[in-house]
Each structure stands twice: as C-alpha cells, then as structure tokens.
Amino acid sequence: MDAHTYLLAGLLSRHFALGRIVRFRSVTRGRQATCYEVFTAEEREFLVHLYPPAFPADALERMAKAVNAIDAERFSVVPFQSANDGHYVVAGPQHSRMMVGLNPVGTYLLPDQYTDHDLSQLGLRLAWLHRLLFEQLGSPLEDSLSRQLLAVSPEAQTKWALADAPTLLAELEDSLEATPAPAWAHGDLQPAAVLVDDDHQLRTVVDFALLTPADPLEDLVDVALHWCMAGDSLNGDRARSVFEAYRSLRSIDPERWGGAMDRYLARRLVAAAFATRPLPRNLSLLINQRSGLAKCLVEFSD
C-alpha cells in the first residue's frame, strides 16, 4: 500500500469492523466522491466514498440514512466500533468525510438494452424509492433551488452557452416560486446508477450524492430523457412502460409535469454552473421544447 491507502486502511480499521484488508482498488462511482473498492481476507468487498471537505455534512448524513433504508444489507452487516454507531459517515484523510458500505453487486445496462419488462421494473423501483425517501426523510425543511439559481454569477452563466440566459432565468425563477419541492428525488438518475443482476432483475439504485429536496417527477424526467427518447421525440411505448408501472404504486399529478420540467432544467443549470454535473446533451431540446415535452409526459402518464 502507498502512504494514502495505508492511512485510509488505518482509519477504516479504527471506525469499522471490516476484517483484515488485503487490497484497495480505485474505482469511478459517481461524480462527487473519490471511491475505492476494499477487499478483505474474509472475501468481502466494501465500497469507500471519500467526499471533499466542502461537501455539506447534513447532505452526507441524509444520504447515508437514505441508502441505509434503501438497501439495509449494505450497511447493517458492518458493525461500528465507535460509540457513534448511529451514523455511517466518519472523518477521512485530509479533512474529507468517509462513508463505507458493502460494495453493491451488479452491473448496469445501456438504455437500448432495456426491454419493456425492464422499464416496468424501473418504474416500480422508482415508485418504491420515492415513497421510502419520503418516509425516511419527511418533508424538506428548505428548498434552496431558487436561491442557488439566483446565486449563479454572470461569469458562471457563460458555461451554459445560451443566447438569452436572463430571459430563461426569469422564467425559471417564476416557475420555481410557484412549485416548491414537495419531497425528495435521487437527483442524478442515469443508467449507471441502476444496477441489475445477471438475469436483468433490478437489484438497487446507487449514487445518491445529489439526493435533494425536489419533486419526485424530476427523476421521471431523467428516466424519460435517458431511457425513452427516440431522437428528439419521446418514445410513447417505452414511456408508458415506465409510467404505468410507477402509477400502480404511486399516483402522478399531471398538473405537476410543467413545474417538474422547469425544476429539472434549473437544477441542471445550477449543477453545471458550480461544476457538480455537466449539462445534458439535449439541453437545447429541454429549453426550446420543455412545454411540449411536459405535454407528452402528461399524455403518456395519464
């Protein structure tokens, strides 16, 4: 081990009863953290996330609570040696914050590899996820998206490469004021965040670093854009597979789609301005056709 991993191994041994660590491997998992796979002599695999000091501590605690509830097996088998065993986030090297859990087993599929059955399973899992997040985290105490949007400097706005950013910002600010966040959303739903087993059965959803107060429909906007697009149009059959399954467990208010689309766009612009997430490839489609897309989403979820 080099000096960094040796220090990390010492911290892990101090806070967690993982067993004898025999190997570290750096992996890419999410955008907000440096990640390592940790292998023990007992043939168990753990995933270590190191978050920078600037990452909000309350967001980390919230994320740990959500992940613990979503996949209890990932954390419950890791007995804590510290007295503060109600948390899964501890101090890491160089003032970072460290979260540890069993390495989730599975792989991800490309969007075009999803069958209608797979999309239905995705809809069911999302409905379950949104209900669980609300049960565990309750109603958001604060929705800071509007304030974050206002805080984007003119210099940062140049990252968007938009011809008329002030007009768009004014439209989004009015929409955000009228549609406060009612609950929570994953915030970064993409194919790599949905793990499946060898039989294409969905195992779990990962990468909750952008878990945020939101309208849960924002996650369904992500699903529509990542899994259900055919060029610049929404594939109705694929969208129905997701939304009908979702609605079997959780209702969808059609009147919320327009606000959810605006919130989704505002969140992506803020993330790009502060370099936490790149702009979506279909940004111009979102901006120019968001009302049309919202109408399509209403149709396919009705």
Secondary structure, 3 states (H helix, E strand, C coil): CCHHHHHHHHHHHHHECCCCEEEEEEECCCCCCEEEEEEECCCCEEEEEEECCCCCHHHHHHHHHHHHHHCHHHHHCCCECCCCCCCCEEECHHHCEEEEEECCCCECCCHHHCCHHHHHHHHHHHHHHHHHHHHHHCCCCCCCHHHHHHCCCHHHHHHHCCCCHHHHHHHHHHHHHHCCCCEEECCCCCHHHEEECCCCCEEEECCCCCCEEECCHHHHHHHHHHHCEECCEECHHHHHHHHHHHHCCCCCCHHHHHHHHHHHHHHHHHHHHCCCCCCCCCHHHHHHHHHHHHHHHHHHHC
